[in-house]
């Protein structure tokens, strides 16, 4: 059943326009693969055994968007909107209920919900890991699913254009820069990137970490937009020379944010495991045993 799920997901993912999703299909998979390598020995065997499925399922939140689920707002925060004030955007409360009361759901969804979605999926992952201690039938399946999903959102937060209201250069006449930065550059120049993840630190406060990561991403927005504008100067189209120029200018940003995304993905998994009480992640959950039900005595009919 798992092989079938992975195969179907791969087939669907191959039909997605990679330019439409954060970091693109290839980069999300790359980050997930590299993150598994950084996990501590206590839990690494479980994730190594489920590597193929994790690398596929890290794309699930983008698949949910493509099939029409109400998912878009979970992938970003539009810092820069008037309602949130100036950097570091203290007008946006970090507590969800306070933010909801202040702005209402329509405004929050329009401007993005990523940190709160990250906290929700971190909780799902923690509970899935805890269920190993009860020998729950689906502990392994749910841990793989929620590890991949939680990883997706923290990876999105590391992409600078997921932290700004000028997310596609639409406010500065740079339409399409989102896809050119997050997908085209990685797909074209992956072999020329030197990505060295920093040491892994357990993430135990996912909402606050997501806000911090998004603020760091926002600080890089001007660098990305300026590089795009300089690379296309005097051109009528985005040709190979444009991409060479763009890549040369933002290569340090790509290497930094991809490396930090890898470490954060591993840190999220480690943090959920620690918060779960460090359970032993068994490679195969026990199959539920159904007992034979003996027919109850039937009263005679008179």
N, C-alpha and C positions, 0 to 999 in steps of 0.2 A: 504493500500500500504506500509506503514511504517513497519507494522508487518511482511509483506512478505519479505521486504528488510532485516530486522534483522534476520529472520529465515534462509534465504538463506545464509547470511554472516556467521552465526553461523555454518551452515553445511559445508561451504567451509573451514572456519577456523579450524574446527575439523579434517580436512584432512591434515593440514600443519604439517610438521616435526618441532616441537617446537624448536628444537635445532638450526634452521637455522635463527632465527630472534632475534633482539635485545630485551633483557630482557625476551624473550619467551612470549607466549600467556598469560599465567597466570599472569606474573608480570605486563605486560602492562595493563591488565584489573584491577589488584589490584591498581596500581598507579592511574588510571583514577577514580575508585570508591572513593578512599581516597581523591583525589583532590576536587571532588564535595563537599565533606563534609566541606571543608575549605573556600568555596566561601562566600562572604558577603551577607547579607540578601537581598540586592537590586536585585541581579541576581540569587541567589541560587534557588528560586522556579522554574525558567525556566529550569535550568540544572537538578534539581531533577526530574522534570516531564519527562525529556528526558534521564534519567540515563541509561536505558537499551540500547538505541541506541548508546549513547556515548561510553559505555563500549565495545560494539561490533565494532564500527567504528574506534576506536583508533587503530585497527589492519589493517585498510584499506591500508596504505602505504606498508605494507608487502604483502598484497594480490596483490597489483599492481605489485610487484616484481615477484610474483609467476605466474602471467599470461603473463609475458614477456614484460611489459612496461619498458622503459628506466629509471629506478628508483633507482638502486643500489647506485649510487654516492651520493644520497641525505641523506644517513643514517650515514655518518662518515666523519672524516678528518684524513688522515694518517700522523699525526705528527711523525717526525723522519726521513722522507725522506730527501735525501741530498739537494734537491732544496730549502727546507724551512729553512735550517740552524739549529742552536741549539735553545733550549728552551730559550725564549718564542716564537720562530719561527717568528721573525719579518720580515724575507724575504718574507713571505706570506702576501701581502697587505690585509687589512680587507675590503677595498672597492672592490666590485666585478669587476667593469670595469677596475680598475687598475690591479687587479690580472689577469684578462683575457688578458689584453694587455701584461703583463709581461711573463706569462707562456703559454698562449694558452689554448683552451678548452680541448684538449686531456689530457694535464697534470692535469688540474683542476679536470676533471671528474675521472681520474685515482686515484687521491689522495683525492677526496671527496668534496662535495658541501654543507654539512649540514647547516652551518650558513646562507648561502644565501637562501637556501630552507626554512629555518625557517622564515626568514624575509618575503619571498613571501607569505607563508601561514598565517602569522600574519596579513599581509595586507588584504588577502582575508577574514579573520575573522572580522577584523575591518570594512570592507565595508559591510559585511553581517549584522553586528550589526547596522550600520548606516541605513540600509534599513528598519529597524523597524520604523524609523521616517517617512518613506514615505508609510507605510502600504503595503510594497511590498509583493506580494503573497507568495514568497518563502523565506522570511526573516528567519523564524524559521528553516526550513529545511537546509538552507545554513549555518546558525550559528552552528547548531549541527555538520554538516559535517566538517566545517573548524576548529571548536574548537577541534574536535577529531584528525584531521590530524596534526594541529599545535602542539598539545600535544605529538603526537607520536615522532616527531623529537627532541623536547627538552628532552624527556625521553631517547631517544637513546644517546644523548650527555652526559648523566650522566653515561653511561656504560663505564668504563675505556678502554675496548678493542675496543671501537669505536673511539678512539682518538690516535691510534698508528699504525705504519706500521707493527708492529709485532702482528697484530690483532688476529691471531689464533695460536700464538706460533710457527709459521713456521720458524722463524729465530733463534729459540733457542731449536728446537727439542721437542716442547711441543704441537704437533698437536692436535687439538680438544679442547684446553683449552677455547676457546671462548664459545662454547656451554656448557661446564662443569660449567663455572662460571655463565653465565647469565641465563641459563634455568634450568639445573639439580639441582643446589644448591637451588634455590627458590622453585622448585617443590618438592624437598625432605624435606626441612627444614623450610617452611614458618611458621609453627606453633611455631617455636623456635626463630623467629626473633622478636625483639622489635624495632618497627619503629616509631620514633617520629619526624614528620616533623617540621622544623623550622618555625617561623612566615612567613606568606605570604607577599611578597613584589611585587607590581605591576611591571611587565616587560613592559617597553615602548620602549626599544631599543633591539629588539629581535636578530638582527645579532650580536651585541656586546656581549650580554648576552650568546649567543650560543658559541661564541669563548671563553669566560671566563669559561664556564662550561666544554668545551672540554679541556682546559688547566688544569683545576682542575682534570679532569679524567686522563689526561696523567700522572700527578704526582703520580697516584695510580697504574700505570701499573706494575712497578717493584715489588710492594708489592703482587699483584695478581700472577704474574709469579713465584716469589720466593716461595709463598705458594703452588702453584701447584707442583713445582719441589720437594719441601720437602715432600709433601704428598704422592708422588708416588715413592719416593726413595726405592729401593730394591724390587719393585713390578713388576709383569709381566702384570698386568691388573688393570683397574680402578674399584676396588671393593668397597664394602660398607665401609671398613676401610679407603680407600683412601678418599672417599667423607666426612667421618667424620673428618678426619684430615684437609682436605682442607677447609671445612666449619668452623671449629674451628679457623683457621688462618685468614680467610677473613670475618668472621661474622661482625666485626666492619665496614669494607668497604661496605658490602652489606647494612647494616642498615643505614649508612650515606648516600650513594648514592640514595637508594630508598626513604629515607625520603626527601632528597633535591629535588628529582625528583617530588615527590608529591607536594611540595610547589611551585616548578617552573611551574608545569602544571597549578595550580590554579593561580599563578601570571601572567602567559601568558594570561589567559582568562580575568582576572581583568584588565590587562594593555590594551588589545585590546578594552575592554568596555570603559575604561577611554579615550582612544584615539578617540573612536567613539563619544564622547560627552555624555557618560552615558545615553544612551537611555533606555526607559522602554522596557524590553524584554517580550513581550506579550506571554502568554502561547499558544495561538492559533492565527495564522495569519489569517486575513480575506480571505475568498475565493474570487477569482476574479469573478465579475459579468459580464456576457456577455449580452449586450443589443440586443434586437430584431432589426434586420435590415429590414426596410420596403423596398419593391421593388421600385426601381426608376421608374419614368414614362418613358414609352417606346414610342419613336416617331413613329407615324404611317408610315407605308411603302406604298408608292404610286407607 
